Amino acid sequence: MKTFSIKTLGCKLNQYDSALMAQQFLQAGLQQVKFGQNADIVLVNTCTVTNRSDKKCRNYICQGARSSYDGKVYVSGCLIERAGHEISSMDAVKKVFGTRNKESIVPEILSDINCVPSGELNSRYLVSPNDRSRAFLKIQDGCDGKCSYCIIPAVRGIPSSRDYDEILENVKILEQNNINEIVLTGITIGKYDHEGRNLADLVRGMISVSEKMRFRITSIEPVHIDDSIISLFSNERICSHIHLPLQSGSDRILNEMNRPYTAADYLEIASKLRTVRTDIALGTDVIVGFPGETDDDFTQTLDILERAGIAYIHQFTFSPRSGTPAALRDDFCTDTDIYRRSETLRKFSQEKKSEYQKKFLNRVLNGIIEMDSTGYWATTENYIHVRLHPDKIPVQGTAARILITSVNDVPEGIILP
């Protein structure tokens, strides 16, 4: 039996794309092995959001080639759109594929190894990710934003939305396969638009064709939040969690980032969300050290994070990305200033996360059972990852009521009957 492995870097959309390709390989009769084990096919699905991402991708390409029977790997994803010629010229690379026409990747690779599937490969329906706990469901791709630090629009293309009815069919299939949570996935999901139906219309449709599964709205830009989106959170089947990127709390820096909102806009959205869902987990992204950032700008960011009641922060250090306006600036922050602010934000983030989780000590939350090499976990509806101490072995992927018994370094809980 032929074998394959896939290494995925970057966003949830990349994870979705890799899961879909893995499903197609499995449909063709191949066996999946862990990345790093010897395999007939080794595929690296890349990210190019920062220079550091590029370096990691190259390292994994070289690592993957050492485990490939022919000493070469296939490479797909955003890095190919930005530096395809450079990557294809690497000795370790057999063939490259960009972010367009993803449906052709697996058939072309199978053709290379003379593998002819017995039936048609399913390129439209993702039944579930490999862990069978929560399913990523792609609804949209592409971005037409003009953030001065970001290369994604250039490598992912303009926004495009999947067919409304096709997505609803996906939801039905996922529920039939006992998936209890769907994570809506895309580059800018707030730009979903198919035949006049927007994101709010889509989510309401997903609820109407399913019975009990819950839906998680992942990263959505503040400019795409309106009252129709906010009203969705009044439905208990919408997870009490949203990821709303801030990037900076300084209006001056937001303007130079070309982010189309102000700090006051952000606070207004946070307030409206809490009016509908009091205990909602509000996560965010923050970039430390954008060119020209001062200590005062950074202090404003901390102030907005505090006032917004942030539950967790994804922290990034500014990295000049070639091909973007921000990379051409000559007022980069010093390494000393960046390190100092990063450490301050890291400690602030830990405090906010702890404060939020302590609200739920001795409370019961709904969660989805997951498992890894360290044991059993649950991801609650408000995005708290809880270590479980079950009396008996639980069924992975099932929904359960979780009593939070501890919120120290790692939240812990028990499964209630």
C-alpha positions in Angstrom: 0.0 0.0 0.0 1.3 3.4 -1.0 1.8 5.9 1.9 1.6 9.7 2.3 2.3 12.4 4.8 1.4 16.0 5.0 3.0 18.9 6.9 0.7 21.9 7.3 1.9 25.4 8.3 -0.2 28.5 8.9 -3.8 29.3 9.2 -7.0 27.2 9.8 -7.8 27.5 6.1 -4.5 25.7 5.3 -5.5 23.0 7.9 -8.8 22.6 6.0 -7.0 22.3 2.6 -4.6 19.7 4.0 -7.4 17.7 5.6 -9.3 17.7 2.3 -6.2 16.5 0.4 -5.6 13.8 3.0 -9.2 12.6 2.6 -8.7 12.4 -1.2 -5.5 10.4 -0.8 -7.3 8.0 1.6 -10.1 7.7 -0.9 -7.5 6.7 -3.5 -6.4 3.8 -1.2 -3.3 5.3 0.3 -2.3 5.0 3.9 -1.4 8.1 5.9 1.7 8.2 8.1 3.0 10.9 10.4 5.2 13.6 8.8 8.8 12.4 9.3 8.1 8.8 8.7 9.1 7.2 5.4 6.4 7.7 2.7 5.8 7.5 -1.0 4.3 11.0 -1.1 5.4 13.8 1.2 3.5 17.1 0.8 4.3 20.4 2.6 1.5 22.9 2.6 3.1 26.3 3.2 2.5 29.7 4.7 4.3 33.0 3.8 2.8 35.5 6.3 6.3 36.4 7.6 9.9 35.8 6.8 10.0 33.5 9.7 7.2 31.4 8.1 9.3 31.2 4.9 12.3 29.8 6.8 10.2 27.2 8.7 8.7 26.1 5.4 12.1 25.6 3.8 13.3 23.7 6.9 10.2 21.3 6.6 10.8 20.9 2.9 14.3 19.7 3.6 13.1 17.5 6.5 10.4 16.0 4.4 12.7 15.1 1.6 14.8 13.0 4.0 11.7 10.8 4.7 10.5 10.6 1.1 11.4 7.4 -0.7 12.6 9.4 -3.8 14.2 12.2 -1.8 11.8 14.9 -3.0 8.6 16.5 -1.7 5.6 18.2 -3.2 5.0 21.8 -2.0 1.7 23.7 -2.0 0.3 26.9 -0.5 0.9 30.6 -0.2 4.7 30.5 -0.3 4.4 29.1 -3.9 2.4 32.2 -4.9 5.1 34.5 -3.6 8.3 32.6 -4.4 7.3 29.7 -6.6 10.3 29.8 -8.9 12.7 29.9 -5.9 11.1 27.0 -4.1 10.7 24.8 -7.3 14.5 25.2 -7.9 15.3 23.6 -4.5 16.9 20.1 -5.0 14.4 18.7 -2.4 11.3 19.8 -4.4 9.6 17.6 -7.0 6.7 19.8 -7.9 4.9 22.9 -6.6 1.2 24.0 -6.5 -0.1 27.4 -5.7 -3.4 28.4 -3.9 -5.5 28.2 -7.1 -7.0 25.1 -8.5 -6.5 23.0 -5.4 -8.8 20.3 -6.8 -6.0 19.3 -9.3 -3.2 18.8 -6.7 -4.1 15.2 -5.5 -5.0 13.9 -9.0 -1.7 15.2 -10.4 0.3 13.7 -7.5 -1.4 10.3 -7.9 -0.7 10.4 -11.6 3.0 10.9 -10.8 3.1 7.7 -8.8 0.9 5.8 -11.3 -1.9 5.4 -8.8 -5.4 5.2 -10.4 -8.3 5.7 -8.0 -11.1 3.1 -8.3 -13.7 5.9 -8.1 -14.1 9.7 -8.4 -12.2 11.7 -5.8 -14.5 13.8 -3.6 -13.1 17.3 -3.8 -16.2 19.1 -2.4 -17.1 17.5 0.9 -14.9 17.3 3.9 -16.5 14.9 6.3 -14.3 15.7 9.2 -10.7 16.4 10.2 -8.6 13.4 11.2 -9.1 13.9 14.9 -12.9 13.6 14.5 -13.5 16.2 17.2 -14.4 19.4 15.6 -14.7 20.1 11.9 -13.2 23.0 10.0 -15.6 24.0 7.2 -14.3 26.4 4.5 -16.9 28.9 3.5 -14.7 31.5 1.7 -11.2 32.3 0.5 -9.3 35.4 -0.5 -9.0 39.0 0.7 -9.1 42.4 -0.8 -7.9 44.3 2.2 -5.0 46.6 1.9 -3.3 46.3 5.3 0.2 47.8 4.8 2.0 44.9 6.5 0.2 41.9 4.9 1.0 39.8 1.8 -2.1 37.6 2.0 -4.2 39.4 -0.7 -1.4 38.9 -3.1 -1.1 35.2 -2.5 -4.7 34.2 -1.9 -6.4 36.4 -4.5 -9.6 38.4 -4.2 -12.5 37.2 -2.0 -14.5 34.3 -3.4 -17.4 32.5 -1.6 -18.5 28.9 -1.7 -22.0 28.0 -2.9 -24.6 28.5 -0.2 -26.5 25.3 -0.8 -23.3 23.3 -1.1 -22.2 24.5 2.3 -25.5 23.6 3.9 -25.2 20.1 2.4 -21.7 19.9 4.0 -23.4 20.7 7.4 -25.9 17.9 7.0 -23.1 15.4 6.1 -21.0 16.5 9.1 -23.9 16.1 11.5 -24.7 12.7 10.0 -21.1 11.8 10.8 -21.6 12.8 14.4 -19.6 16.0 14.3 -20.8 18.2 17.1 -19.0 21.5 16.2 -18.2 23.3 13.0 -15.5 26.0 12.9 -16.3 28.4 10.1 -13.1 28.9 8.1 -11.8 31.3 5.5 -9.4 34.2 5.0 -12.0 36.9 5.5 -15.2 35.1 6.5 -17.0 38.4 7.0 -16.8 38.9 3.2 -19.0 35.8 2.6 -21.4 36.7 -0.2 -23.2 34.2 -2.4 -26.1 35.3 -4.6 -27.0 38.0 -2.1 -26.6 35.9 1.0 -24.2 37.2 3.6 -22.5 35.5 6.6 -25.4 36.0 8.9 -27.7 34.5 6.3 -25.4 31.5 5.9 -25.1 30.9 9.7 -28.9 31.0 10.1 -29.2 28.6 7.2 -26.7 26.2 8.8 -28.7 26.3 12.0 -31.9 25.6 10.2 -30.6 22.4 8.5 -29.0 20.9 11.6 -30.5 19.8 14.9 -27.9 20.2 17.7 -24.4 20.9 16.4 -22.8 24.2 17.4 -21.0 26.7 15.2 -17.9 28.7 16.0 -17.2 32.0 14.2 -13.5 32.3 14.0 -11.4 35.4 13.1 -13.6 38.1 11.6 -12.5 41.7 10.9 -14.0 44.5 13.0 -15.1 46.3 9.8 -17.2 43.3 8.8 -19.1 43.1 12.1 -22.6 44.5 12.0 -25.9 44.1 13.9 -26.8 41.0 11.9 -23.6 39.3 12.9 -23.9 40.4 16.6 -27.5 39.1 16.7 -26.4 35.6 15.9 -24.9 35.3 19.4 -28.3 35.3 20.9 -28.7 31.7 19.6 -27.2 29.2 22.1 -25.9 27.1 19.2 -23.4 29.8 18.3 -20.3 29.4 20.5 -19.8 32.1 23.1 -16.5 33.1 21.4 -15.3 35.3 18.7 -11.8 36.3 17.5 -11.7 40.0 16.6 -8.3 41.2 15.5 -7.2 44.6 16.9 -3.6 44.8 15.9 -3.1 48.1 17.7 -5.1 50.3 20.0 -3.5 53.5 18.7 -5.6 55.2 16.0 -2.4 56.7 14.5 -0.9 53.2 14.1 -4.1 51.7 12.8 -4.2 54.4 10.2 -0.6 53.7 9.1 -1.5 50.0 9.1 -4.4 50.9 6.8 -6.8 49.2 9.1 -10.3 50.6 8.4 -11.6 51.2 11.9 -10.7 53.1 15.1 -10.1 52.0 18.6 -13.5 53.5 19.5 -15.1 51.4 16.8 -13.5 48.3 18.3 -14.8 49.1 21.8 -18.3 49.7 20.5 -18.3 46.2 18.9 -17.1 44.6 22.1 -19.8 46.3 24.1 -22.5 45.3 21.7 -21.4 41.7 21.7 -21.5 41.6 25.5 -25.0 43.0 25.5 -26.1 39.9 23.6 -23.7 37.4 25.3 -22.4 38.6 28.7 -19.6 36.0 29.1 -18.5 35.9 25.5 -14.8 35.1 25.1 -13.3 37.9 23.0 -9.9 36.9 21.5 -7.7 39.2 19.5 -4.4 39.7 17.5 -1.9 42.3 18.4 1.2 43.3 16.4 4.1 44.6 18.5 6.7 46.9 17.0 5.0 48.2 13.9 7.2 50.8 12.3 6.9 54.1 14.1 5.2 52.6 17.2 6.0 54.6 20.3 5.7 53.7 24.0 2.6 55.9 24.1 1.0 53.9 21.1 1.7 50.7 22.9 0.2 52.0 26.2 -2.9 52.9 24.2 -3.1 49.3 22.9 -3.0 48.0 26.5 -5.7 50.4 27.5 -8.0 49.3 24.7 -7.4 45.6 25.4 -8.3 46.2 29.1 -11.4 48.2 28.3 -12.6 45.6 25.7 -12.3 42.8 28.3 -10.1 40.6 26.1 -10.0 36.9 27.1 -6.8 36.0 25.2 -4.3 37.5 22.9 -2.4 36.1 19.9 0.8 38.2 20.0 2.9 38.9 16.9 6.2 40.8 16.5 6.2 43.0 13.4 8.2 41.3 10.6 8.8 43.2 7.4 7.2 41.2 4.6 8.8 42.0 1.2 6.2 43.2 -1.3 4.3 45.2 1.3 4.4 49.0 1.9 5.4 48.5 5.6 8.6 46.7 4.6 9.7 49.9 2.8 9.6 52.1 5.9 12.8 53.4 7.6 11.4 53.9 11.1 11.6 50.3 12.4 11.4 49.9 16.2 14.6 48.8 17.9 15.0 45.2 19.1 15.2 46.5 22.6 11.9 48.3 22.5 10.2 45.4 20.7 11.5 42.9 23.3 10.4 45.1 26.2 6.9 45.7 24.8 6.6 42.0 23.9 7.4 40.9 27.4 4.9 43.4 28.8 2.2 42.2 26.5 2.9 38.6 27.2 2.5 39.1 31.0 -0.6 41.2 30.3 -2.1 38.5 28.1 -1.5 35.8 30.8 -3.3 38.0 33.4 -6.3 38.6 31.1 -6.6 34.9 30.2 -6.4 33.9 33.9 -9.0 36.6 34.9 -11.4 35.4 32.3 -11.0 31.7 33.1 -11.5 32.3 36.9 -15.0 33.5 36.1 -16.0 29.9 35.3 -14.5 28.1 38.3 -17.1 25.6 39.7 -19.4 26.4 36.7 -20.7 23.9 34.1 -19.8 24.5 30.5 -20.5 22.7 27.3 -17.5 21.1 25.6 -16.3 18.8 22.9 -14.2 15.8 24.0 -10.7 15.7 22.4 -7.7 13.5 22.9 -3.9 13.9 22.4 -0.8 12.2 23.6 -1.2 13.8 27.0 -4.7 12.6 27.7 -8.3 13.8 27.4 -9.3 17.4 26.9 -12.4 19.5 26.2 -12.8 22.7 24.2 -15.6 24.6 25.8 -18.1 26.7 23.9 -16.2 29.8 25.2 -12.9 28.4 24.0 -11.4 27.3 27.3 -9.2 24.2 26.8 -9.8 22.0 29.9 -7.8 19.0 31.0 -10.2 16.2 31.9 -9.9 13.5 34.6 -12.6 11.1 33.5 -13.8 8.1 35.5 -14.2 6.1 32.4 -12.8 6.5 28.9 -14.9 9.1 27.0 -15.8 9.0 23.3 -13.7 11.5 21.4 -15.7 14.1 19.5 -18.8 13.9 21.7 -20.5 16.8 23.4 -20.4 16.8 27.2 -21.2 19.0 30.2 -17.9 19.9 31.9 -17.6 21.1 35.5 -14.6 23.4 35.8 -12.8 22.3 39.0 -9.5 24.3 38.7 -8.3 27.3 36.7 -4.6 27.3 37.7 -1.9 27.1 35.0 -4.0 24.6 33.0 -7.8 24.6 33.6 -9.1 21.2 34.7 -12.6 19.7 34.9 -14.7 16.6 35.1 -17.4 15.2 32.8 -20.8 15.3 34.3 -23.4 12.6 33.6 
